[in-house]
Amino acid sequence: MAEVAVSIVLDRLISFLGSEVKLFGRLKEEVEDIQIELEYIACFLRETDSRAGKEDSSSGLKLWVKHVRERAYQIEDVVDEYMLYHVAQQHGFRASLGKVAHLVKTLKKHRQIASKIKDIKTSVHEIKERSEIYGFNTLGQRGPGGGTENSNKQSDPRMGLHFIENDALVGIDSSREELASRLVDGVFTRTIISLVGVGGVGKTTLVKKVFDDQIMSGHFDCHAWLTVSQSYKVEALLRTMIKQFYESRKESPPIGVGKMDGAELISKCREYLQDKRYVVVFDDVWKEDFWRDMEYALLDNKKSSKILMTTRSMNTTEFCKKSSLVHVHNLEPLSTALAQGLLCITAFLFDQNKKCLEELKDLSFDIVKRCEGLPLAIVAIGGLLATKGRDVFHWKRILDSLSAELDNYSISCKRLVRMWIAKGFVKGKHGMTLEEVATNYLTELINRSLVLVSWTDSIGDVRNCRLHDLLREVTLSKSEELSFIRTSSESLISHKGVARYLSIYNKTNNFPTIIGNYQTHLVIFFDIEELPKSLFSVLFTKFKLLKELDFEGVPLNYIPEEWGNLLHLKYLSIRDTKVNMLPKSIGKLEKLQTLDLKRSLVSELPVEINMLFNLQNLVAYYKDRKSSYSFNTRRGMKLYGNFGSLESLEKLYEVDMEAHNGGNFFGELGRLEQLRKLCITKLKSESGKDLCDAIQQMIHLQSLRISSIKEEELLQLHTISSSPLFLRCLRLRGRLIKLPDWISPQLRNLTKVTLEWSRISDDSLQILGVLPKLLLFWLYEGYDGAQLHFYRNHFEKLKGLGLCGLNELNRLILDEGALTLLEKHEIGPCFQLEEMPSSICDLKCLNTISFSDMPKEFVRKLFPYGGSDHWKIKHIPNIYFLYNTVKESQKETYKLGDSRLLEFLG
């Protein structure tokens, strides 16, 4: 984390020195000297930071890294403070009538900041000197205790995984058998068998058992086992591998192998393996392109050699596929039943029957639930419980210690990556937006199983994620050290202290009460039932350097004018609040990148919003969740003035067009050439051409949603001359008659199409069937034809299909070979449709079908007993029927076979 802090502050210093801010006297030289010192520290901090994070690292090293991080924070704050002072100086001088008094005040503030910068320079220089004295800047240098950091051989925390007893190997029989068969499958080509799964799921233990079985059977001529982990040296791995190959055949390793370079080691390895069937295990691989370092040493000698690899990252496995035959085995956590069985085996290790007492069953269930099916976590906790006997009190105490923190929270991926960007964690890459880079970061964490997916949308994009519970415990243990503080809203007012990042939670208890002051950069609220009235004054007086402020879901009714004084703010969310108006002072937040007003009551934006030149995400709409689904369910926001000045905008939704009749509005819209997502509502027919002209300028557009002002209003969208080639999602609301010509096979990236109230009556929908990547197609009153035909080899990738509100449809035709990958299908209301096509029984991937407000006779045909059409759908695991309740905004759901459905149909 110190490395990240230094990296961020170096970027700030470069920006600061290149800005138009005037630095008096020797201030500029002082800041430049600090920058140079930090650059030297940053050169070796990455590895030092990692070493300091280990439990067995020296206290001196940890203290040194802590000081580096604190100084980095201090530098960032002084720079931000100086920027605030600079802005205040400009405004104050213009407004002040007492010029002399103002000048005295200015000089005093300048001297204070200059003194801070001088002190920081001295402190940073001393930190650098200490690193040289105590050898923190070089691996293997002498440490504070007189020895070296590596003078005592480090214990391998993974070693114990090789010696777990068979009794503890619960639920792996099928995986063990599959791996064993892969190892002796008779395929002559060198094959990689990759085990992928979260940390602690038992990958190493499983592979070790299978590996040992094969060694004992003598199937392979030689073997090697190498633990790779996050940091490794290629030559060291090659030397170890060669030595193990020789030793596995009771031969002496070649003389001089310790002095060979990389090329010589690869040659020696290839030479030795030329005529041998070998097996190698690479355990705990992290680096995506690890196989590039090893593949030339392990030649493919066509003797059925095997490489086993354990990893958390699917990307590592995918890289191997570029040059090798790969089999992937995803190792999943244990089911609850198996997990409880494993806990009992380890907790009652010395009991003859190893069974859980009745009074401990509920506790054991809660404990394994916290472990989320991870065998190693269960074994570790079971070992602890084994020392407590059958004492309910002690079991409850251990459970409470596991559950003491806030229940794990699932967070929106968009929310998360935008906060990363605002904090400066994301570095730009050529040809990519910061949000795209940040999303790649998150994807990598997911692929490494460090972050778990909570929810994916209809086209497979990850929308919500969370930490694994055990990784979360590690994160929480580090939070206070890194100034991540969680507290209650009441404590925020009554306590003093330092918190770099502040989480305010309504139900907090037994947590540190040290709270933020001016150094706080982030404030985020969770589950707040009531905001103290004095909260705002605390924010404005203590949190002047705030960069991120997130009020999502908070009972907030207004934003005071003083919020415009938070000049460093980059992220502001009032999503799901009762705020209905933004103050004009929001135009002062020139650094703001994200303004999230989603599902707030804000319907008009002040013209001052057009001053936010760094704004990338402007999100606002209101949706009445209590009303039934209708054309005007959602309401957008109104934009005024020269909003085309917001040239950094990437996301703009939803813009209400009712107050605009064309003219300059579309000219301003066309200036937003960086837009990736655009949503326009209440479009009038006569404005269609102007909108098309503006869209032509948006060459990066990925998501487009357009809604007409009313159901019968024609969407005139035919004048787009060239298709937006990067378009992934398209949603059109309003009359179309036929699809525009630019919706064509050229849209090779289009994955989701939704047509609502379009009432297309010709066969132009067929063009969608040949879109190569279409995953979701949804129609709601989108088609007026009597017959809808899905042709052979059309919609080859489609996974979701919705046919809703098609009141004229009386026949659905499904050719053999159409919709072969369909997984989810929703249909209804379609009052004229009398039966499902018989060919639906050929859709082997279909796992869920939902019928909404379909005629009762249609539904009775699908019943398992006596239903004439049941045979068509009996292969589908999940079959649901939905009907409106008395409250039309809600639907009652029945599963096929539910007795309540029979009662409802009468």
KAZI-V723859 format. One record per pair of residues at least 24 apart in sequence whose ideal C-beta (glycine too) atoms are under 6 Angstrom apart, sorted by sequence separation. I is the first residue (numbers start at 0). J is the second residue. D is the distance in whole Angstrom. If there is no record, write none. Layout:
i = <I/I>
j = <J/J>
d = <D/D>
This chain:
i = <84/284/339/490/535/551/558/560/563/574/581/583/586/643/649/657/665/669/672/675/701/722/732/734/735/737/747/750/751/752/753/754/755/756/757/760/773/774/775/776/777/778/779/780/783/785/786/787/788/789/790/792/793/794/797/798/799/800/801/802/805/808/820/821/822/823/824/825/826/827/828/222/342/416/485/516/642/653/654/655/656/661/668/682/683/738/744/758/768/779/791/811/813/827/221/276/283/284/517/520/521/522/523/524/527/550/573/649/650/651/652/655/656/674/675/676/677/678/679/680/700/701/702/703/704/705/706/707/737/768/791/827/221/234/237/241/276/277/278/279/280/281/282/287/484/517/643/653/669/681/691/754/790/848/9/268/276/287/290/339/486/661/665/684/687/691/789/269/290/338/524/684/687/789/179/265/288/688/845/846/847/848/849/850/851/852/81/174/178/182/265/284/287/609/614/684/840/5/362/366/369/604/609/615/839/345/356/358/365/606/609/620/171/175/338/602/603/604/606/613/615/616/617/834/837/183/342/346/359/609/5/341/345/362/835/345/348/77/346/332/333/338/342/346/492/332/163/332/492/2/2/160/488/160/409/74/492/635/2/73/161/710/1/412/855/412/70/411/412/70/221/227/409/220/228/220/221/222/223/224/225/226/227/229/409/219/226/227/407/67/219/233/237/66/407/1/8/15/4/11/407/20/1/5/8/1/4/8/11/157/210/404/63/206/60/203/630/59/57/26/29/33/36/40/32/36/47/33/29/36/43/376/371/369/206/206/203/202/189/198/187/189/190/191/192/193/194/195/187/195/195/182/193/421/421/191/202/418/200/191/200/314/313/190/191/192/193/194/195/196/312/312/188/194/311/311/181/421/421/418/170/170/169/169/421/169/200/201/199/199/417/199/166/167/432/197/627/627/626/625/458/458/458/458/457/457/7/76/79/76/86/0/79>
j = <108/308/363/514/559/575/582/584/587/598/605/607/610/667/673/681/689/693/696/699/725/746/756/758/759/761/771/774/775/776/777/778/779/780/781/784/797/798/799/800/801/802/803/804/807/809/810/811/812/813/814/816/817/818/821/822/823/824/825/826/829/832/844/845/846/847/848/849/850/851/852/247/367/441/510/541/667/678/679/680/681/686/693/707/708/763/769/783/793/804/816/836/838/852/247/302/309/310/543/546/547/548/549/550/553/576/599/675/676/677/678/681/682/700/701/702/703/704/705/706/726/727/728/729/730/731/732/733/763/794/817/853/248/261/264/268/303/304/305/306/307/308/309/314/511/544/670/680/696/708/718/781/817/875/37/296/304/315/318/367/514/689/693/712/715/719/817/298/319/367/553/713/716/818/209/295/318/718/875/876/877/878/879/880/881/882/112/205/209/213/296/315/318/640/645/715/871/37/394/398/401/636/641/647/871/378/389/391/398/639/642/653/205/209/372/636/637/638/640/647/649/650/651/868/871/218/377/381/394/644/41/377/381/398/871/382/385/115/384/371/372/377/381/385/531/372/204/373/533/44/45/203/531/204/453/119/537/680/48/119/207/756/48/461/904/462/122/463/464/123/275/281/463/275/283/276/277/278/279/280/281/282/283/285/465/276/283/284/465/126/278/292/296/126/468/64/71/78/68/75/471/85/67/71/74/68/71/75/78/226/280/475/135/280/135/282/710/143/142/113/116/120/123/127/120/124/135/123/120/127/136/469/468/468/307/309/309/309/299/311/301/304/305/306/307/308/309/310/303/313/316/305/316/546/547/319/330/547/330/323/332/446/446/324/325/326/327/328/329/330/446/447/324/330/447/448/326/569/570/570/333/337/337/340/592/341/373/374/373/375/593/376/344/378/649/448/887/888/888/888/750/751/774/775/775/799/423/518/544/544/566/481/567>
d = <5/6/5/6/6/6/6/5/4/6/6/5/4/4/6/4/4/4/5/6/5/5/6/6/6/5/6/5/4/5/4/5/4/5/4/6/6/5/4/6/4/6/5/4/5/5/5/6/4/5/5/5/5/5/6/5/5/5/4/5/5/5/5/5/6/5/5/5/6/4/4/5/5/6/5/5/5/4/5/5/5/5/4/5/5/4/5/5/3/5/4/5/4/5/5/4/6/4/5/5/4/5/4/6/5/6/5/5/4/6/3/5/5/6/5/4/6/4/5/5/6/5/4/6/4/6/4/3/4/5/6/4/5/5/4/6/6/5/5/5/5/5/5/5/6/6/3/5/4/4/4/4/6/5/6/4/6/5/6/5/6/5/5/5/3/5/4/5/5/4/5/5/6/6/5/5/5/5/5/5/4/6/4/5/4/6/5/6/5/5/5/5/5/5/5/5/5/6/5/6/5/6/6/5/5/5/6/6/6/5/5/4/5/6/5/6/5/6/4/6/5/4/5/6/6/6/5/4/6/5/5/5/3/6/5/6/5/5/4/6/4/6/5/5/6/3/5/6/6/5/5/4/6/5/4/6/6/4/5/6/5/5/5/6/5/6/6/6/6/6/5/5/5/4/5/5/5/5/5/5/6/5/6/5/5/5/6/5/5/6/4/5/6/6/6/5/5/5/5/6/6/5/5/5/5/4/4/5/5/6/6/6/5/6/6/5/5/4/5/6/5/5/5/6/6/6/6/6/5/6/4/6/6/6/5/6/6/4/4/6/5/5/6/5/5/5/5/6/5/6/6/5/4/6/5/5/6/6/5/5/6/5/5/5/5/5/5/5/5/4/5/4/5/6/4/4/6/4/4/6/5/4/5/6/6/4/6/4/4/4/5/5/6/6/6/4/4/5/6/5/5/5/5/5/5/5/4/6/5/6/6/5/5>
